[in-house]
Amino acid sequence: MSGTSYLLVDGENIDATLGMSVLGRRPEPEERPRWDRVLSFCDRLSDAEAGGQGDDTTALFFLNATSGHMPMGFVQALLAMDYRPVPLAGSGNQEEKVVDIGIQRTLDALAERVEAGESAQVLLGSHDGDYIPQVERLLDAGASVGVLGFREFVNARLASLESKGLRLHDLETDVDAFTVALPRVRIIPLADFDPLKFI
């Protein structure tokens, strides 16, 4: 299916999963994803879907700016890589998931467009189960939907939507978003096993 390609990044979720679940500590700068590689991967997927005629991906990087401050160095870097930062401020309620709500609303808006007859490829950078209803709605409407993350940490109910056509793309092995090998322990399909990585 050709159409517009969208990347929605839940940066907080990716960073928290990398730090707490993969590394067990705060990531060093060289251990963080290379967001330009992520966007290049999405552009290649868009081209493949559209038979080489894909549009550039519209990349939205959601940030929690409730504190009233933004990491300006990071925002400038995102802009230089053709991401559009989306700094959202909540009401200050500790329970309010500002980034999640912003992404949910964006996914719903994209689903409305697809339901109205537009075609779209939607890629979500997150492991979070909070997006299941929106992802399911997009799939039901006929959108091509993928999730970018660490496969073993993607919410199980979200991952189960593979049966409805959801595609899971591993940030390290599929997207090649890192310049260093991460200390992950995960199931390796025998066909993908490279003993040279272990000896």
Summary of the structure (lengths in Angstrom):
residues: 199
radius of gyration: 16.8
end to end distance: 42.4
largest distance: 53.7
contacts: 593
relative contact order: 0.18
helix: 45%
strand: 18%
